[in-house]
Amino acid sequence: MPSLLREAVHSIGGPSIRSRATIGGNICNASPAADSLPALYVLGAEVVLTGRKMGTTTMPIEAFIEGPGKTCLKKGELLTAIKIPAGKHNITFFKKVGTRASSALAKLSLAAVARTENGVVKDIRLALGAVAPTVVSSTEAEELMRDKTPGEIRGELYRILKAYNTVLDPIDDQRSTSVYRLKASFRLILSFIGTVLLPDMEKIEKAR
């Protein structure tokens, strides 16, 4: 199991729940606040569906989940496997914001992976949970960071946050408010970029 996914599933419920629950159940529940989903999205996970009449179908997890509590699982089908490609990412990040570290649904969460080479971001993916009907990401924001140096990424921060602002659609509920979720989302994104991604890139560059 990738370390990022291991960290994410460790935040699900408490030990008694984790000893009985399955990651397949967390996926099929299709909650926007599911702890495993942002990690699975950025890892490029695929789900395998099997039915007696339908045979076997494999699809990206983002195509499988259609909305809050809604998947494309048909009657007679089961989710039988999860495929996660071997990644070459050298930077990973997961953060869940909740009332407690576990045993509580997330107010919001962020998972991210990045691959850097020679002081440049070659691949990067971020996914946020509990801030829209499904887990969301922004290909526009990711493109603004791809093939960039730390200095270039710092110069794009305003446009990066603006790109995320177009995909975030949080709600008010018993766990939090939309205003809090929006502000906390931007802080999580900036925390990953400013305290994890860029310092790691600069550290690697200095060591060369």
N, C-alpha and C positions, 0 to 999 in steps of 0.2 A: 504494500500500500504506500503510495507517495506520502512523504512527510507532511505536505500541505493538507491532504485529505485526512490524515491521521489526526492532525491538530484540530481540524474542523469537527470531525465526528466526536472527538473527546469533549466537545462543548455541548453535546446533545444531552439534555436531561441530567440525571444523576446515575451513579453506578448501577442501581437496580434496573433502570430503564435500558442503559447501554448493554447490560448482560443479556437482555431478551430481544431488544429491538434489532431491526435489520436496516441496512442502508437502502435496500429496495423499498422498504416501507416508507422511509423518509423521502425518497424520490416520488413514489406514487401518491403520497399524501398531497404533494404539489403545493405546499404552503410557500408563499413568497419569503417567509421567515425561516425556512428549513436550513439548518446549519450546514448541511453537506452540499447544498446546491451551488453556491458561488464557487466553491473549490472545484466541483465537478465541471462547471462551465468553463473555467479558465484552463483546466487540464485537458479540455477537448474530449470529454467522456461521451461514449455512445451507449445506448441501451439496446439490449436484445430482447425482443418480444416473441413469444412462442404460443401458438394456438393450434389445436387439433385440426381445425379446418383451414386456418390462415397460414400455417407453416411458420417459418421464422423470418422476422424482419429486424433489421438493424438501422437505427437512426440516431442523429445527434440528440443529446439530452434537451437542448433548447427547442427542438422540434417536437419532442415528446410532451413537454409541459406547455399547456395552452393557456392557462390562467389559474387564479386561486382555486385550489382543489380540483382542477380539471386537467386531465391528460387525454391523449389520443388512444389510450388503452381500450380495446374493443371487448365486448362480451365474449368470454371463452379464451381470452389471451392472458398470459402471465408475463411479468418481467422476469426473465430467467438469468440474465447476466448483464454485467456492466463492463465495457471495454474502455480502458484508459491507455492511450498511447504512451510509449516511453518518451518522456520529455527530456530536453537538454537544458532546462532552465537552471541558472545558477543563483537566482534570487527568488524567494517565495515569501508571501506575507498573508496572514489571516488575522482578522480582528472582529470580534463580536461585541456589540454594545448592548448590554441588557441590564436588568435589575440586579442579577447575580451572574457570576461567571458561568454557572450551569443551572439546570432545573428551571430555566425560564426561556420563553421564546425571545428571539432577538428583537430589539428595537430596530436595529439595522446591522449589517455585516458587510465586510469587504474581503475578498480574496484576490490575490494578484500573483502573477508569475512573470519573470523577465529573464531574457538571455542576453548577456552583454559580451562583446568581443572587442578588444583593442580600444576600450574607452567609449564604445558606441552601443546603443541599444539596438539589438538585432531583432528581437521579438519581445512583445509585452502584451499582457492581457489582464484586464481588471473586470471584476464582476461584483455588483452590489445586490444584497438581498434585503427584503422588507421595505423597499423604497419605491415599489411599483407593483403592478399586478403579477409580474413574474420577475425573476432575476434579470438585471439589466447590465449592459455594457455599452461602450461607445467606440465604434470603429474609428470615428473621426478623431476622438481624443487619443486613441492608441497610435493612429498614423502621425499625429503631431509629436509623438515621443520616439517613434521608430526611426532608426538610422540617425539619431541625434546624440551629441555629446552632452555632458551635464550642463555646461553653460548654455547650450542651445535650448535644452529642455526648460531651464529656468526662464528663458526669454519667452517661452510659449505658455507659461502657467495660466495666464489670463484666458487664453483661447482654449486651453485644456479644460478648465473649470466651466467655461461657457458651453463647451460641447457636452459635458456631463449634465449641465442644467437642462438641456433639451430632452434628456431621457429619464430624468428623475421625476417621479409622480407619486410622492408619499401621501399617506392618508392620516387622519386623526383616528385613533382607536384607544382602547383601554390601556395600552402599553406606552403610548407616546403621542406626540402631536406631529403634524406634517412639518411645521416650522422647525422643530427640533431635529427631525430626521433629515431635513434638507441641509441645515447648517452642519450637523454631525457628519453627513456624507462628504461634504467638501473638506472638512477637517481630516477625515480618514484618508481621503485621496491625497491631500497635501502631506499628511503624516507618512504615508507610504513613499511618496516621491521624495520628500525632503529629508526624512530620517532613515530610510532604508535604501531606496534605489540609488540616489545620487551619491551618498557617502560610500556605499559599497563600490560603485563604479570608480570613484576617486581613489579609494583605498587600493583597488586592483591596479589602477593606472600607476600609482606611486610605487607599487611593489615590482613593477616591470623593469 
